[in-house]
Amino acid sequence: MLGMTRKDAVMLAIVAIVALLAPFILNPFPVDSGFAQFNAGYPDLMQRFAIFGIFAIGFNILFGLTGYLSFGHAAFLGVGSYAAIWMMKLLTTNILPGMVMGIIVAGLFALVVGFISLRRSGIYFAILTLAFAQMSYALAYSVLTPITGGETGLQLKLNDARLLDAPLAPGERADANLFGIDMTSSYDLIVGGWQFTFNAGYYIAALVLVLAFYLSIRIFRSPFGMMLRAIKSNNTRMTYTGLNARPYALAAFVISGMYAGLAGGLMVAMDTQVGPERMFWTASGEVVLMTILGGAGTLIGPVLGAGLIKYMENIISKINSSILHEWFYWMPDGLEDFVITLIYPFVGKGWHLTLGIVFMLVVIFLPGGLVEGGQRIKRLFESKKTGKTSDQTTPAE
C-alpha cells in the first residue's frame, strides 16, 4: 500500500492517530490537579514536538541511515527560517511559500556544505560541518545584519512589502496563516476538569510531520535507501565494487538539509521572530541527542527522542521549589525540606542534569534507544504468552 509494507503502514497509521489525538493524549491530568504540571497539550509545545520531530527525521537519514555524523545541522534550520521570514516579509504571510523557499534555500546550502564536507569522513566530517555551522552563526550574528537582523533577529512588521497581501490598517498585526487560517487560532474543549486545546498551527505542523514520516519510510525502503545502508555498513568495500558512494552520500546530505529547512520554515509559522541562535552549535547537538535517544537508524525513534527532549525542556524545567513544596506538603517539615533538597538539582534550571542521566542510561543499557526498549518489552510479553524465552534480536525500526 503506497509503496509500504504492512508493518510500515501500521506504523504510519499509529503516528497519524497519535498526532490527531495529541490534545487528549498529552493532557492526562485535570487542570486543577496537582499533576497538571505534567500536561503537555498546549499549542506551543505540541508544535515543537511536530517541528523538531521533522528536524530529527531528516537528520536520521544522514546519521542513522548513512552513518555520517553532522554537528552543524542547525545551520540548515536557521537558513530555512531566514528564507521563510523573508518570503513572509516580501511576498505574503501565507506560510506555504515561506516553507517552500526554506526547503529550497536550505537544500542549496546543504549542497555546498556537503560537497566540501563529504571529502572527509568520521570525526573530520563532523568537525567540518560544525565549522560551517559556527561560521553561519557568526555571519548571521554580526556580519550579514542587513539580511539577518543581527542579534535582535527579524520579525514581521506593519510596513513590510508583502506584495501579494492587502495593506494592513494601523494597529493591525501581520500574523502567519495558511490560506487565511490563522496559525494561532485555537478551540478549547472543556470536559469536566479537563481542558483540551485544538490549535490550527499544531495540526498544520502535525500534517507536515506525517507526510515527512511517510517520505522517510519510502526512502528507507527504496533502492536508494539500500545504497545508504551499504555506505554505513562498509563504505570501503562498496568502493572496491566500483560504485562511487559520494553522490549517494551527498544526496542524503541534501535531503537531510531540506528536512531541516522545512522544520525551520515551520518554526517561523509558529514564532515569527527569527534570530541567529537557531544556528548555534547547541541546537545541532540537540538533534544528535534526539536521534540517539530515540534510536538512530530507526523510523520512529527520532520522533520519540525529539518528543522526550522537548518535554523535559518545557515541563521538567518549569518545576520550581514552590511546586515541589505543593507536592510534598504532607511530609513533616524537616523531611519535606530534605526531599526537596535532593530533587531540586534535577528540575528547573537543572533539567539538563536529568537529561544527561537519561542519556547515559539509554546509551549504556539501550544502545538502540527508546525503540529498543519498546522491542524488549514486546519480546518479554511475547515470551510470557508462549512460555518460551527468546534471545533473538531484530533490528530496531
N, C-alpha and C positions, 0 to 999 in steps of 0.2 A: 504493500500500500504506500503510494507516494515515494517509492524507492526505499522503503524502510522494511526491516524485519518486524515480525510481530512484537518481539521484545522492545525494539526501539519505538514502535508505535505506542505501546503501553506506557513507556517512559515519557514520551511526548505528551500523551493524554494526562498523565499524572501532573506534569509540570503545568499544563494549561489549567487543570482543575484547581490546583493549589493557588495559581495566580488569580483565578477568578474568585475564589473563596477566601483570599488572604485577609480581607477585613474581619471575617469571622474567626479564622484560624489564629490570627495574631492578637486577638482581644479575648483571651480566655477568662479574664477576671472582671467582675463588676467594677464600675467606675469608682464607687465608694469603698472598694475592698482595700485592705492593707497591701495586697499584692498587685494592685493596679499599676504599680511602678514597672512591672514586668510586661505590661501590654505594649505591643509594638505596632498596633494597627492604625497609626496616624499617617496622614498623606506623605509628609516629608520623608519619613523613614522607609515607608513602603516603596516610594520612588527610588530611594537609594539602593534598596535591595535589588530592584529590577535593573537599574543602570549599572551598578558595579557587577551584577551578575553577567551582563553583556560584556563588560570590560574583561572579566575573568575568563569567560568562554573564549574570547578572541586570543587572550594570552596563552590559554591552554593549547591552542592549535600550534603555536610556536614552541612552547616549552614542553608540554605534556606529550604531544604527538610527534614533534620533530626533534626534540631534545636540545634546543638552543635556549639557554637561559639569558633573558634580557633584563638588565637592571635600569633600562631607560624608557620603559613603555609609557610612562606618564607623559612623555613629550608628545605622543600622538593624541593622548586625551586632551592635552592643553591646546594643541594645534587645531583639533576638531572643534573645541569650544570657541576659540577665537574666530575661526571661519564661520561658525554658526551665528555668533553675535554680530559679526559684520553684515551677514546676509539679513539679519533682522533689523539692523540699523539702516541699511541702504535700500533694501527691497521690500520686505514685508515682515510683520510679526508672526505670520504663519510659520510654524516650526518646521514644516516639511522641506522647503528649500534650504533652510539652515542645516538640517540633518544631512541632506544630500551633499551639500557643499562640505560639511565636516568630514564625511566619508571620503570624498574625492581628494581634498587637500591633505588629509592625514595619510591617505594611500600614496599620494605622490611623494610626500615627505618620507614615508616608510621606504619607498623605492630607493630614494637617495641614500638614506641611512643604511638600509640593508645591503645595497650594492657595495658599500665601503666596509661595513662591519663583518659581512659574511666571508671576507677574505681571511678571517681568522676564526677559530673555534674555541670552545672551552672558556676558560677564565678570561682570555684575551678578547673574545667576542663580548662577554658580559661587561668588561671594563670599557670597551669602545662604545657600547650602547649607553652606558652610564655617562660617559664623557659627552656624547651628543645631547643627552637629556639635560645635563647641567649647563652646557653651552646654550641650549634653547631657553632654559630658565633665566640665565644671565642676560641674554638678548631681550627677552620679554620684560625683564625687571628694570633694566637700566639703559638699554641701547635703542630698542625699537619702540620707545614710549609713544610716538605719534600713532603707532598702529595698535599697540597693546595696552596703552594707558598706564604703563609702568606699575609702580607699587599699588596704586589705587584701583587699577584694572579698568574694565569697560562695563557700561550698563546702558540700557535703553533710556533715551531722553526725549523730551517733548519735541525738540527741534530737529530730530533725525530725519533724513530724507524720506525713507520708506516710499519708494516710487509707486508701489502697487497698492498702497493703503490710502484711505481718505485722511485728510488732515485732522489732527486731534484738536479738540477745543481746549482752551486754557484750563488747567487743573485736571484734565483727563489723563489717565495713565496708559502707557503703552504696555499691554500685557501679552505674554506669549499665548498663542492659541493654535488650534488645528481646525482650519476652515470655520472659524467663529466659535469653536468650543474652547472656552477659557480653561487653561491648564490648572488654574487654582479653584475652579468651581467644584463644590462638594455637596453631598447629600448625607445627612445624619439620620440613621435609623436607631431609635431608642426602643429597646425591648427589655422591660423590667429594669434591672440595674445596669444593663449593658448598653454601650453606645458604639455603633458601628458606622464608620465613615467611608463613603464611597466617593473617591476623588477621580475626576476626569484625567488629570495628569498621570496618576498612577496607572490607570487602565490602559492609557496610550503606551506608557513605558512597558507595561506587562505584555501587551500585544507584540511590541517590538522584541521583547525578551523571548517570547515563544517562537517567533519567526527566526530569531538568531540561533536559538537552540536547535530548531529543525534544520537550519543550514549547516550547523556544526555536525549533526548526525549524518547528513549527506556527505560532508567532507570526510568524516571518519570512515565511512563505508565505501567510499569511491576508490577507484584505482589510484587516483592522486593521493588519497589518504594512505594507501598501502605503501606508496613510494616514500611518504614522510615517515612512516613507521620503519621502513628499511634504513633511512638516513639515521634515525635514532638508534636502531639496533646495531648497525655496523657500517658507518659511512665509508671506511677504507675498503671493505670487501665490495661494497656497491661500486666504488670507483674502479676496482680491478675488473669488474664485469664489463666495463666500457661505458657505463652510464654516468653522465655528468650530473652530480647531485645539486650543484649550486643553483640552477634555475628553479628547481623544486623548493629548495630552502628559501630562496628569495621570494617565490610566490607565497609561501607560508608566512613569511615575514610581512609582506604587503597586506595579505588578508587579515593577519592579526592586527596590524596598524589600522586598517579600515574599521575593524570592530571597535578599537579604541576611539577612533574618530566619531563613530556612531554614538558611543557612550558619551563622548564629550558634547556632541550636539544635543543629546537628551538632557544633559546636565544644565545646558543653557535654558532649555524649556522649563526645567524645574526652578532654576535660580539664574536670573538674567544678569547677575553680577559675575563677571569673569575676570580672574586675576592670575598672575603667574604662579601662585602657589600650587595650582593644579599640575604643574610640570616639575615640581621639586622631587628630589630622589626618594623621599619618604613615601610619596604616592606610588612610585614604581615598586618599592619594597613591599607595599601593602598588597598589591595584586599578586606578587610572588607568594606571600603568606596565604592569601585566599586560595590559590591553586593547590598549594601543598597541603593545607589543612583539609580541603575538601577531597583531594585525591587527584594528583597530576596524571594526565593521560586518560582520565575517565570522562564520561559525558556530563554527568550531573554534578560531579564533585566540585568544580569551580563555583557553581551557583550556590551550593551549600556552604562553601568556605566564605564566599562573599557575604552571605546572609549572617553567618556566625560573627564575623569581624564587625560588620556594621551594627549588629545587635549589641555587641559588647561596647562598641564605641558610643552608641546613643542611649543605651539603657543602663549598663553597669556603671558607666562614667557619671551618671546623674545621681547615684546613690550617695548621699552625704551623711554626716553624723546625726542630723535631726531625723532622717528617715530610719536610720539604724536604731535610734532611741525609741521611735514609734514601734518598731518590730519587737524589741526586747524589753519593753516597759514592764512586763510581768515578772521579770527576774529581780532578785534582790539587788539593791543599788551597787554594791561592790562587784557582784558577779556580772551585772549588766555592763558596767564600765570596762571590766576585764575582757568580756566577749567582744565588745565594740572595738576595743584597742587592738585585738587580734585581727578582726575583719577589715577595719578601716583602710589599712595599707593596700588592700586588694581591690578597692572600689573607688569611685570618684576619680580624682586625678591619678590614682594608682592603678587604673584599669589595665594599663599596658603590662603591669606585673602579672595580672591574671592571664592576659593573652599570652605572655611569654611562657607561663607554666603550662597552659593548654597546648601551645605549640610544641614544647618539649615532650609532653606526654604522648601527643599524636605521633611525632617523629620516632620516638623510642618504641612505643607499643603498637602503633598503627601506621606503618610506613606508607600504606595505601590510602591514608586519610580517613575521613568520615565514611566514605563509601566502603572501605574495607571493614570498618566497624559494623556497618549495616549488614554486610555479607556474612560476617562471623555470627552475628545474632541470627540471621536467617538459617545458616547451616546448623546452628545449635538447636533451633526449633525443629528443623527437618530431621535431625538425628534422633530427637526425642520421639517424634512421630513414628519413625521406622524402627526405633530401638537399636540403631547402629551408630557408631561413631565414624566419622569420615575425616581423614587428614588431607583429602584432595582439595586444592585451592584452584580457583578460576580467576582470570584477570578481572580486575575491578572495572566496571563500566557504569 
